Amino acid sequence: MSLTVDRIVIPTMIRTLNALKGLLEKGEAFAVAKGMQPADILNASLIDDMHPLKRQIQMVTDTVRRVLCQLAEQDVIAVEDTEETFAELQTRIDSTLAFIDAFDSGALAGSEDKTITLPLGDNGLELDGATFLMGFAMPNFYFHAATAYNILRMRGVDVGKMDFLGRP
């Protein structure tokens, strides 16, 4: 069996989204146990010029939709960023998992050779699909997922490497 875009991206995104669900569960349980306001965790960031936890989760889920749609040459499906609670963020992740489940992975066939134009700079940045996926999309996906994990760790939530990695 050959390594294809859908075999790289779909299981990885599903596993990471499910891991984020577990991280959020632990974050919410921690807030309850410590008598904290959930917003104290959801609005926490690693440093002032970085996005807070809730925005990191939104960006992970946005990345899933954007990457799959771009690789499949489909219009990117936008989702409003209105989540303010742990439950709302869980729902957003669930809707992203449902999006993946409904997505025709066959539309990714041959996408490694497609030209993807990113709206960067004056003329955009053109990348072949493989470079886009491995050099931009997946690092961006993991950056926001890891930052969400790190915010929870910084706030004192008892999470470890296996919580981040999830279960295959």
N, CA, C and O atoms as a DFTB+ gen file, in Angstrom:
672 C
 N C O
     1  1       0.851      -1.176       0.000
     2  2       0.000       0.000       0.000
     3  2       0.898       1.240       0.000
     4  3       1.830       1.341       0.797
     5  1       0.612       2.160      -0.883
     6  2       1.433       3.356      -1.001
     7  2       0.968       4.450      -0.043
     8  3      -0.172       4.470       0.421
     9  1       1.887       5.340       0.223
    10  2       1.596       6.479       1.096
    11  2       0.924       7.559       0.263
    12  3       1.514       8.080      -0.683
    13  1      -0.308       7.891       0.617
    14  2      -1.082       8.880      -0.125
    15  2      -1.455      10.032       0.803
    16  3      -1.369       9.912       2.025
    17  1      -1.866      11.141       0.210
    18  2      -2.235      12.317       0.999
    19  2      -3.330      11.973       2.005
    20  3      -3.245      12.357       3.172
    21  1      -4.362      11.248       1.554
    22  2      -5.452      10.940       2.484
    23  2      -4.978      10.037       3.617
    24  3      -5.472      10.164       4.737
    25  1      -4.039       9.133       3.364
    26  2      -3.515       8.265       4.423
    27  2      -2.617       9.023       5.391
    28  3      -2.458       8.613       6.541
    29  1      -2.035      10.118       4.939
    30  2      -1.199      10.953       5.812
    31  2      -2.083      11.854       6.676
    32  3      -1.918      11.908       7.895
    33  1      -3.002      12.547       6.054
    34  2      -3.685      13.651       6.714
    35  2      -4.923      13.244       7.522
    36  3      -5.103      13.728       8.639
    37  1      -5.764      12.383       6.994
    38  2      -7.037      12.088       7.654
    39  2      -6.841      11.423       9.025
    40  3      -7.353      11.943      10.016
    41  1      -6.124      10.299       9.123
    42  2      -5.974       9.674      10.451
    43  2      -5.243      10.566      11.450
    44  3      -5.555      10.561      12.641
    45  1      -4.275      11.325      10.960
    46  2      -3.516      12.222      11.831
    47  2      -4.416      13.303      12.421
    48  3      -4.357      13.584      13.618
    49  1      -5.236      13.897      11.590
    50  2      -6.137      14.942      12.063
    51  2      -7.182      14.379      13.021
    52  3      -7.493      15.001      14.037
    53  1      -7.715      13.222      12.707
    54  2      -8.713      12.611      13.591
    55  2      -8.103      12.307      14.956
    56  3      -8.696      12.619      15.989
    57  1      -6.924      11.701      14.958
    58  2      -6.274      11.356      16.231
    59  2      -5.986      12.607      17.064
    60  3      -6.221      12.619      18.272
    61  1      -5.486      13.636      16.428
    62  2      -5.141      14.858      17.157
    63  2      -6.389      15.570      17.663
    64  3      -6.391      16.081      18.783
    65  1      -7.440      15.613      16.865
    66  2      -8.688      16.241      17.326
    67  2      -9.257      15.490      18.527
    68  3      -9.719      16.110      19.485
    69  1      -9.224      14.167      18.480
    70  2      -9.702      13.392      19.627
    71  2      -8.819      13.614      20.856
    72  3      -9.317      13.667      21.981
    73  1      -7.515      13.743      20.641
    74  2      -6.617      14.044      21.758
    75  2      -6.952      15.409      22.357
    76  3      -6.941      15.569      23.577
    77  1      -7.248      16.385      21.510
    78  2      -7.624      17.714      22.008
    79  2      -8.917      17.655      22.822
    80  3      -9.063      18.376      23.809
    81  1      -9.848      16.801      22.413
    82  2     -11.075      16.620      23.200
    83  2     -10.712      16.140      24.606
    84  3     -11.252      16.643      25.592
    85  1      -9.814      15.184      24.700
    86  2      -9.378      14.685      25.999
    87  2      -8.662      15.752      26.811
    88  3      -8.855      15.850      28.023
    89  1      -7.839      16.547      26.149
    90  2      -7.134      17.632      26.845
    91  2      -8.126      18.647      27.402
    92  3      -7.976      19.115      28.530
    93  1      -9.138      18.985      26.607
    94  2     -10.149      19.936      27.079
    95  2     -10.941      19.363      28.252
    96  3     -11.279      20.089      29.187
    97  1     -11.238      18.072      28.205
    98  2     -11.933      17.429      29.331
    99  2     -11.110      17.569      30.610
   100  3     -11.643      17.896      31.670
   101  1      -9.816      17.320      30.501
   102  2      -8.939      17.449      31.667
   103  2      -8.846      18.904      32.122
   104  3      -8.793      19.180      33.321
   105  1      -8.826      19.822      31.179
   106  2      -8.777      21.242      31.526
   107  2     -10.023      21.688      32.261
   108  3      -9.938      22.439      33.232
   109  1     -11.172      21.235      31.808
   110  2     -12.426      21.588      32.465
   111  2     -12.509      20.961      33.857
   112  3     -12.918      21.623      34.811
   113  1     -12.122      19.690      33.977
   114  2     -12.139      19.015      35.284
   115  2     -11.191      19.711      36.264
   116  3     -11.497      19.831      37.451
   117  1     -10.053      20.163      35.767
   118  2      -9.094      20.884      36.596
   119  2      -9.697      22.191      37.110
   120  3      -9.576      22.519      38.290
   121  1     -10.343      22.928      36.217
   122  2     -10.960      24.198      36.613
   123  2     -12.012      23.960      37.694
   124  3     -12.066      24.699      38.677
   125  1     -12.842      22.939      37.523
   126  2     -13.875      22.622      38.514
   127  2     -13.235      22.241      39.842
   128  3     -13.637      22.738      40.894
   129  1     -12.241      21.361      39.798
   130  2     -11.588      20.889      41.025
   131  2     -10.904      22.018      41.786
   132  3     -10.859      22.000      43.016
   133  1     -10.384      22.973      41.080
   134  2      -9.655      24.090      41.710
   135  2     -10.562      25.286      42.002
   136  3     -10.108      26.287      42.558
   137  1     -11.850      25.187      41.626
   138  2     -12.768      26.295      41.848
   139  2     -12.459      27.503      40.975
   140  3     -12.756      28.640      41.344
   141  1     -11.870      27.254      39.830
   142  2     -11.507      28.333      38.903
   143  2     -12.658      28.628      37.956
   144  3     -13.496      27.765      37.696
   145  1     -12.694      29.820      37.455
   146  2     -13.601      30.155      36.376
   147  2     -13.041      29.518      35.095
   148  3     -11.853      29.674      34.814
   149  1     -13.852      28.816      34.324
   150  2     -13.351      28.227      33.078
   151  2     -12.661      29.248      32.172
   152  3     -11.695      28.921      31.483
   153  1     -13.153      30.466      32.177
   154  2     -12.557      31.505      31.332
   155  2     -11.096      31.765      31.686
   156  3     -10.321      32.206      30.837
   157  1     -10.712      31.492      32.946
   158  2      -9.313      31.685      33.335
   159  2      -8.383      30.763      32.556
   160  3      -7.224      31.101      32.315
   161  1      -8.886      29.616      32.169
   162  2      -8.088      28.693      31.358
   163  2      -8.319      28.959      29.868
   164  3      -7.369      29.008      29.086
   165  1      -9.570      29.127      29.487
   166  2      -9.895      29.298      28.064
   167  2      -9.292      30.566      27.467
   168  3      -9.008      30.614      26.271
   169  1      -9.098      31.586      28.289
   170  2      -8.527      32.845      27.810
   171  2      -7.040      32.981      28.106
   172  3      -6.446      34.031      27.862
   173  1      -6.435      31.908      28.637
   174  2      -5.005      31.937      28.941
   175  2      -4.189      31.751      27.669
   176  3      -4.575      31.016      26.760
   177  1      -3.059      32.432      27.632
   178  2      -2.116      32.253      26.521
   179  2      -0.723      32.086      27.108
   180  3      -0.496      32.379      28.282
   181  1       0.200      31.617      26.295
   182  2       1.563      31.399      26.778
   183  2       2.278      32.718      27.048
   184  3       3.091      32.823      27.966
   185  1       1.964      33.707      26.246
   186  2       2.565      35.033      26.378
   187  2       1.581      36.018      25.757
   188  3       0.743      35.632      24.942
   189  1       1.679      37.264      26.131
   190  2       0.676      38.258      25.746
   191  2       0.399      38.365      24.256
   192  3      -0.736      38.634      23.864
   193  1       1.404      38.163      23.416
   194  2       1.173      38.347      21.982
   195  2       0.746      37.059      21.268
   196  3       0.732      37.004      20.038
   197  1       0.399      36.027      22.041
   198  2      -0.094      34.775      21.452
   199  2      -1.588      34.638      21.714
   200  3      -2.124      35.213      22.661
   201  1      -2.244      33.869      20.858
   202  2      -3.671      33.625      21.024
   203  2      -3.938      32.752      22.246
   204  3      -3.096      31.937      22.625
   205  1      -5.114      32.921      22.866
   206  2      -5.479      32.101      24.029
   207  2      -5.889      30.685      23.612
   208  3      -6.022      30.378      22.428
   209  1      -6.082      29.845      24.612
   210  2      -6.451      28.450      24.396
   211  2      -7.647      28.306      23.456
   212  3      -7.592      27.532      22.501
   213  1      -8.719      29.039      23.716
   214  2      -9.917      28.866      22.874
   215  2      -9.607      29.159      21.407
   216  3     -10.116      28.473      20.521
   217  1      -8.793      30.151      21.146
   218  2      -8.445      30.494      19.757
   219  2      -7.528      29.435      19.149
   220  3      -7.608      29.171      17.949
   221  1      -6.666      28.830      19.948
   222  2      -5.807      27.759      19.435
   223  2      -6.665      26.593      18.935
   224  3      -6.389      26.023      17.879
   225  1      -7.700      26.243      19.692
   226  2      -8.603      25.163      19.282
   227  2      -9.343      25.565      18.002
   228  3      -9.487      24.755      17.086
   229  1      -9.803      26.790      17.942
   230  2     -10.483      27.267      16.735
   231  2      -9.551      27.190      15.527
   232  3      -9.972      26.810      14.435
   233  1      -8.297      27.549      15.727
   234  2      -7.352      27.542      14.621
   235  2      -7.007      26.116      14.178
   236  3      -6.809      25.873      12.988
   237  1      -6.934      25.184      15.113
   238  2      -6.723      23.783      14.721
   239  2      -7.869      23.322      13.831
   240  3      -7.642      22.741      12.770
   241  1      -9.091      23.580      14.261
   242  2     -10.250      23.115      13.488
   243  2     -10.369      23.863      12.158
   244  3     -10.759      23.275      11.150
   245  1     -10.038      25.146      12.152
   246  2     -10.029      25.895      10.891
   247  2      -9.009      25.294       9.923
   248  3      -9.264      25.185       8.724
   249  1      -7.867      24.912      10.454
   250  2      -6.805      24.342       9.622
   251  2      -7.268      23.050       8.964
   252  3      -6.966      22.811       7.794
   253  1      -7.989      22.223       9.691
   254  2      -8.503      20.977       9.115
   255  2      -9.364      21.284       7.894
   256  3      -9.143      20.729       6.818
   257  1     -10.326      22.149       8.059
   258  2     -11.235      22.466       6.952
   259  2     -10.487      23.100       5.780
   260  3     -10.688      22.739       4.620
   261  1      -9.632      24.042       6.112
   262  2      -8.905      24.762       5.069
   263  2      -7.992      23.814       4.279
   264  3      -7.985      23.844       3.048
   265  1      -7.240      22.993       4.970
   266  2      -6.283      22.108       4.296
   267  2      -6.999      21.104       3.401
   268  3      -6.630      20.934       2.239
   269  1      -8.012      20.442       3.931
   270  2      -8.717      19.449       3.119
   271  2      -9.367      20.101       1.898
   272  3      -9.297      19.565       0.792
   273  1      -9.994      21.247       2.098
   274  2     -10.649      21.934       0.975
   275  2      -9.629      22.430      -0.045
   276  3      -9.855      22.301      -1.248
   277  1      -8.516      22.993       0.410
   278  2      -7.515      23.483      -0.525
   279  2      -6.932      22.337      -1.350
   280  3      -6.780      22.455      -2.566
   281  1      -6.607      21.231      -0.683
   282  2      -6.034      20.100      -1.409
   283  2      -7.033      19.489      -2.392
   284  3      -6.642      18.983      -3.444
   285  1      -8.306      19.536      -2.053
   286  2      -9.343      18.982      -2.927
   287  2      -9.861      19.996      -3.933
   288  3     -10.768      19.690      -4.707
   289  1      -9.296      21.201      -3.934
   290  2      -9.709      22.295      -4.815
   291  2     -11.188      22.613      -4.654
   292  3     -11.920      22.774      -5.631
   293  1     -11.606      22.699      -3.401
   294  2     -12.982      23.048      -3.054
   295  2     -12.986      24.382      -2.316
   296  3     -11.965      24.801      -1.770
   297  1     -14.132      25.040      -2.304
   298  2     -14.254      26.261      -1.529
   299  2     -14.055      25.932      -0.056
   300  3     -14.587      24.947       0.457
   301  1     -13.283      26.771       0.607
   302  2     -13.013      26.564       2.031
   303  2     -14.268      26.907       2.831
   304  3     -14.866      27.967       2.650
   305  1     -14.645      26.010       3.699
   306  2     -15.825      26.200       4.531
   307  2     -15.419      26.956       5.789
   308  3     -14.650      26.454       6.609
   309  1     -15.941      28.161       5.930
   310  2     -15.614      28.995       7.086
   311  2     -16.586      28.710       8.232
   312  3     -17.761      28.415       8.013
   313  1     -16.070      28.804       9.446
   314  2     -16.869      28.622      10.658
   315  2     -16.615      29.833      11.547
   316  3     -15.469      30.241      11.735
   317  1     -17.670      30.398      12.084
   318  2     -17.515      31.561      12.969
   319  2     -16.840      31.142      14.273
   320  3     -17.072      30.045      14.782
   321  1     -16.020      32.012      14.793
   322  2     -15.284      31.760      16.034
   323  2     -16.032      32.393      17.205
   324  3     -15.729      33.514      17.613
   325  1     -17.003      31.670      17.737
   326  2     -17.856      32.224      18.793
   327  2     -17.768      31.454      20.107
   328  3     -18.445      31.808      21.072
   329  1     -16.951      30.413      20.161
   330  2     -16.905      29.544      21.332
   331  2     -16.295      30.257      22.546
   332  3     -15.253      30.905      22.456
   333  1     -16.983      30.112      23.676
   334  2     -16.537      30.738      24.922
   335  2     -16.496      29.750      26.083
   336  3     -16.096      30.121      27.186
   337  1     -16.902      28.502      25.860
   338  2     -16.939      27.510      26.934
   339  2     -16.244      26.231      26.477
   340  3     -16.017      26.015      25.287
   341  1     -15.911      25.391      27.457
   342  2     -15.351      24.093      27.127
   343  2     -16.332      23.291      26.267
   344  3     -15.932      22.666      25.285
   345  1     -17.609      23.311      26.634
   346  2     -18.621      22.554      25.890
   347  2     -18.717      23.032      24.445
   348  3     -18.846      22.217      23.531
   349  1     -18.656      24.331      24.233
   350  2     -18.732      24.858      22.872
   351  2     -17.507      24.460      22.051
   352  3     -17.618      24.187      20.855
   353  1     -16.347      24.426      22.690
   354  2     -15.144      23.991      21.982
   355  2     -15.219      22.504      21.647
   356  3     -14.780      22.080      20.578
   357  1     -15.775      21.716      22.563
   358  2     -15.967      20.279      22.284
   359  2     -16.905      20.103      21.084
   360  3     -16.664      19.260      20.220
   361  1     -17.963      20.897      21.041
   362  2     -18.907      20.829      19.922
   363  2     -18.212      21.209      18.620
   364  3     -18.465      20.602      17.579
   365  1     -17.347      22.200      18.676
   366  2     -16.612      22.611      17.474
   367  2     -15.717      21.476      16.991
   368  3     -15.646      21.207      15.792
   369  1     -15.042      20.818      17.907
   370  2     -14.200      19.683      17.506
   371  2     -15.076      18.571      16.932
   372  3     -14.731      17.974      15.912
   373  1     -16.204      18.291      17.577
   374  2     -17.122      17.265      17.062
   375  2     -17.597      17.597      15.656
   376  3     -17.696      16.711      14.807
   377  1     -17.892      18.866      15.405
   378  2     -18.356      19.241      14.063
   379  2     -17.222      19.106      13.047
   380  3     -17.468      18.816      11.876
   381  1     -16.004      19.311      13.484
   382  2     -14.853      19.139      12.596
   383  2     -14.639      17.655      12.295
   384  3     -14.337      17.289      11.159
   385  1     -14.791      16.809      13.298
   386  2     -14.707      15.365      13.066
   387  2     -15.810      14.900      12.117
   388  3     -15.578      14.037      11.271
   389  1     -17.003      15.466      12.254
   390  2     -18.109      15.139      11.345
   391  2     -17.791      15.626       9.927
   392  3     -18.122      14.953       8.950
   393  1     -17.155      16.780       9.816
   394  2     -16.736      17.292       8.512
   395  2     -15.775      16.306       7.849
   396  3     -15.923      15.984       6.670
   397  1     -14.793      15.829       8.610
   398  2     -13.831      14.868       8.068
   399  2     -14.556      13.592       7.644
   400  3     -14.290      13.046       6.573
   401  1     -15.466      13.123       8.485
   402  2     -16.197      11.889       8.199
   403  2     -16.999      12.012       6.901
   404  3     -17.101      11.053       6.137
   405  1     -17.560      13.179       6.660
   406  2     -18.378      13.395       5.461
   407  2     -17.535      13.762       4.236
   408  3     -18.029      13.722       3.109
   409  1     -16.285      14.113       4.449
   410  2     -15.410      14.565       3.369
   411  2     -15.071      13.399       2.445
   412  3     -14.753      12.307       2.917
   413  1     -15.135      13.620       1.150
   414  2     -14.776      12.593       0.170
   415  2     -13.256      12.550       0.048
   416  3     -12.661      13.355      -0.668
   417  1     -12.633      11.605       0.750
   418  2     -11.173      11.531       0.734
   419  2     -10.630      11.230      -0.660
   420  3      -9.458      11.484      -0.939
   421  1     -11.474      10.691      -1.531
   422  2     -11.061      10.468      -2.910
   423  2     -10.716      11.761      -3.632
   424  3      -9.968      11.756      -4.610
   425  1     -11.266      12.873      -3.142
   426  2     -10.975      14.181      -3.740
   427  2      -9.532      14.609      -3.506
   428  3      -9.058      15.563      -4.122
   429  1      -8.836      13.911      -2.622
   430  2      -7.435      14.232      -2.345
   431  2      -6.474      13.515      -3.288
   432  3      -5.281      13.816      -3.302
   433  1      -6.983      12.573      -4.073
   434  2      -6.137      11.817      -4.992
   435  2      -5.410      12.760      -5.939
   436  3      -6.027      13.600      -6.593
   437  1      -4.106      12.611      -6.002
   438  2      -3.292      13.444      -6.886
   439  2      -3.019      14.842      -6.370
   440  3      -2.366      15.636      -7.047
   441  1      -3.510      15.154      -5.181
   442  2      -3.352      16.526      -4.673
   443  2      -1.908      16.882      -4.349
   444  3      -1.572      18.061      -4.235
   445  1      -1.052      15.878      -4.199
   446  2       0.354      16.169      -3.925
   447  2       1.011      16.934      -5.069
   448  3       2.027      17.602      -4.872
   449  1       0.435      16.837      -6.254
   450  2       0.995      17.516      -7.427
   451  2       0.235      18.781      -7.823
   452  3       0.645      19.489      -8.742
   453  1      -0.862      19.064      -7.139
   454  2      -1.635      20.267      -7.449
   455  2      -0.893      21.501      -6.957
   456  3      -0.072      21.416      -6.044
   457  1      -1.181      22.634      -7.555
   458  2      -0.600      23.893      -7.098
   459  2      -1.554      24.532      -6.100
   460  3      -2.731      24.749      -6.387
   461  1      -1.021      24.825      -4.928
   462  2      -1.776      25.491      -3.870
   463  2      -1.206      26.895      -3.738
   464  3      -0.001      27.074      -3.560
   465  1      -2.081      27.884      -3.828
   466  2      -1.645      29.272      -3.678
   467  2      -2.123      29.794      -2.331
   468  3      -3.321      29.835      -2.051
   469  1      -1.172      30.185      -1.515
   470  2      -1.485      30.750      -0.200
   471  2      -1.518      32.262      -0.299
   472  3      -0.702      32.852      -1.007
   473  1      -2.446      32.899       0.398
   474  2      -2.559      34.362       0.323
   475  2      -1.497      35.053       1.190
   476  3      -1.816      35.717       2.175
   477  1      -0.242      34.882       0.803
   478  2       0.873      35.496       1.522
   479  2       1.617      36.435       0.584
   480  3       1.884      36.088      -0.566
   481  1       1.944      37.598       1.063
   482  2       2.659      38.557       0.236
   483  2       1.767      39.191      -0.818
   484  3       0.549      39.014      -0.809
   485  1       2.378      39.916      -1.707
   486  2       1.636      40.637      -2.739
   487  2       1.024      39.720      -3.798
   488  3      -0.079      39.972      -4.282
   489  1       1.742      38.663      -4.152
   490  2       1.292      37.781      -5.231
   491  2       0.879      36.402      -4.753
   492  3       0.534      35.545      -5.567
   493  1       0.908      36.176      -3.477
   494  2       0.622      34.853      -2.953
   495  2       1.858      33.971      -3.034
   496  3       2.848      34.321      -3.678
   497  1       1.787      32.847      -2.386
   498  2       2.884      31.890      -2.392
   499  2       2.358      30.600      -3.003
   500  3       1.406      30.007      -2.496
   501  1       2.987      30.166      -4.097
   502  2       2.562      28.945      -4.766
   503  2       3.436      27.783      -4.328
   504  3       4.664      27.862      -4.349
   505  1       2.764      26.685      -3.924
   506  2       3.457      25.480      -3.497
   507  2       2.796      24.278      -4.160
   508  3       1.594      24.299      -4.426
   509  1       3.573      23.232      -4.429
   510  2       2.930      21.999      -4.854
   511  2       2.252      21.396      -3.626
   512  3       2.613      21.711      -2.492
   513  1       1.278      20.538      -3.858
   514  2       0.467      19.988      -2.771
   515  2       1.280      19.294      -1.687
   516  3       0.983      19.444      -0.502
   517  1       2.301      18.538      -2.076
   518  2       3.113      17.827      -1.093
   519  2       3.874      18.807      -0.199
   520  3       3.936      18.623       1.016
   521  1       4.446      19.837      -0.797
   522  2       5.174      20.845      -0.021
   523  2       4.216      21.612       0.876
   524  3       4.521      21.876       2.039
   525  1       3.061      21.966       0.336
   526  2       2.034      22.643       1.136
   527  2       1.653      21.797       2.347
   528  3       1.617      22.299       3.471
   529  1       1.371      20.518       2.121
   530  2       0.931      19.642       3.205
   531  2       2.015      19.436       4.250
   532  3       1.778      19.641       5.440
   533  1       3.196      19.035       3.817
   534  2       4.241      18.650       4.765
   535  2       5.056      19.832       5.297
   536  3       5.602      19.758       6.398
   537  1       5.142      20.903       4.537
   538  2       5.964      22.030       4.957
   539  2       5.205      23.201       5.534
   540  3       5.802      24.095       6.134
   541  1       3.878      23.208       5.360
   542  2       3.092      24.335       5.846
   543  2       1.863      23.891       6.629
   544  3       1.696      24.277       7.786
   545  1       1.006      23.091       6.018
   546  2      -0.283      22.751       6.621
   547  2      -0.145      21.928       7.900
   548  3      -0.690      22.303       8.938
   549  1       0.575      20.819       7.835
   550  2       0.692      19.973       9.025
   551  2       1.501      20.656      10.140
   552  3       1.121      20.547      11.306
   553  1       2.600      21.354       9.823
   554  2       3.269      22.089      10.901
   555  2       2.350      23.124      11.560
   556  3       2.390      23.293      12.778
   557  1       1.525      23.816      10.770
   558  2       0.582      24.790      11.312
   559  2      -0.446      24.094      12.206
   560  3      -0.745      24.577      13.298
   561  1      -0.979      22.979      11.753
   562  2      -1.936      22.179      12.516
   563  2      -1.332      21.787      13.872
   564  3      -1.952      21.980      14.917
   565  1      -0.119      21.236      13.836
   566  2       0.532      20.803      15.080
   567  2       0.946      21.978      15.968
   568  3       0.933      21.862      17.194
   569  1       1.309      23.099      15.360
   570  2       1.679      24.271      16.155
   571  2       0.530      24.673      17.075
   572  3       0.735      24.882      18.270
   573  1      -0.672      24.780      16.526
   574  2      -1.812      25.218      17.331
   575  2      -2.254      24.139      18.321
   576  3      -2.674      24.457      19.434
   577  1      -2.164      22.874      17.929
   578  2      -2.499      21.787      18.855
   579  2      -1.502      21.750      20.014
   580  3      -1.899      21.609      21.170
   581  1      -0.214      21.876      19.708
   582  2       0.811      21.857      20.758
   583  2       0.704      23.086      21.656
   584  3       0.942      22.998      22.861
   585  1       0.352      24.215      21.081
   586  2       0.195      25.418      21.892
   587  2      -0.982      25.265      22.842
   588  3      -0.898      25.697      23.992
   589  1      -2.070      24.666      22.395
   590  2      -3.214      24.403      23.284
   591  2      -2.767      23.504      24.437
   592  3      -3.076      23.783      25.596
   593  1      -2.049      22.440      24.129
   594  2      -1.506      21.540      25.151
   595  2      -0.624      22.316      26.137
   596  3      -0.754      22.167      27.352
   597  1       0.258      23.132      25.604
   598  2       1.200      23.873      26.458
   599  2       0.498      24.880      27.361
   600  3       0.927      25.095      28.495
   601  1      -0.556      25.490      26.884
   602  2      -1.325      26.418      27.728
   603  2      -1.912      25.664      28.915
   604  3      -1.851      26.133      30.052
   605  1      -2.482      24.492      28.641
   606  2      -3.048      23.698      29.737
   607  2      -1.962      23.295      30.730
   608  3      -2.173      23.376      31.940
   609  1      -0.817      22.866      30.239
   610  2       0.309      22.513      31.134
   611  2       0.729      23.719      31.970
   612  3       0.959      23.605      33.173
   613  1       0.824      24.874      31.316
   614  2       1.248      26.090      32.006
   615  2       0.278      26.462      33.123
   616  3       0.687      26.980      34.163
   617  1      -1.004      26.197      32.903
   618  2      -2.020      26.526      33.911
   619  2      -2.084      25.488      35.030
   620  3      -2.798      25.683      36.014
   621  1      -1.343      24.386      34.890
   622  2      -1.284      23.387      35.947
   623  2      -2.090      22.124      35.707
   624  3      -2.165      21.264      36.585
   625  1      -2.694      21.996      34.533
   626  2      -3.484      20.808      34.219
   627  2      -2.528      19.621      34.050
   628  3      -1.505      19.722      33.373
   629  1      -2.881      18.503      34.674
   630  2      -2.044      17.309      34.656
   631  2      -2.233      16.552      33.342
   632  3      -3.022      15.611      33.256
   633  1      -1.494      16.985      32.327
   634  2      -1.498      16.322      31.034
   635  2      -0.061      15.992      30.674
   636  3       0.877      16.682      31.074
   637  1       0.086      14.928      29.913
   638  2       1.415      14.499      29.496
   639  2       1.479      14.210      28.009
   640  3       0.523      14.436      27.268
   641  1       2.619      13.711      27.597
   642  2       2.879      13.466      26.191
   643  2       1.831      12.550      25.549
   644  3       1.390      12.815      24.430
   645  1       1.432      11.493      26.230
   646  2       0.458      10.568      25.651
   647  2      -0.911      11.225      25.520
   648  3      -1.681      10.860      24.632
   649  1      -1.232      12.193      26.389
   650  2      -2.481      12.948      26.221
   651  2      -2.439      13.729      24.910
   652  3      -3.444      13.823      24.205
   653  1      -1.282      14.284      24.591
   654  2      -1.137      15.048      23.352
   655  2      -1.150      14.137      22.134
   656  3      -1.822      14.426      21.144
   657  1      -0.412      13.044      22.207
   658  2      -0.301      12.148      21.055
   659  2      -1.597      11.422      20.739
   660  3      -1.858      11.087      19.583
   661  1      -2.408      11.177      21.759
   662  2      -3.649      10.455      21.520
   663  2      -3.385       9.002      21.213
   664  3      -2.248       8.536      21.279
   665  1      -4.413       8.310      20.888
   666  2      -4.307       6.883      20.577
   667  2      -4.548       6.678      19.092
   668  3      -5.523       7.192      18.542
   669  1      -3.656       5.922      18.430
   670  2      -3.863       5.664      16.991
   671  2      -5.118       4.890      16.713
   672  3      -5.422       4.600      15.556
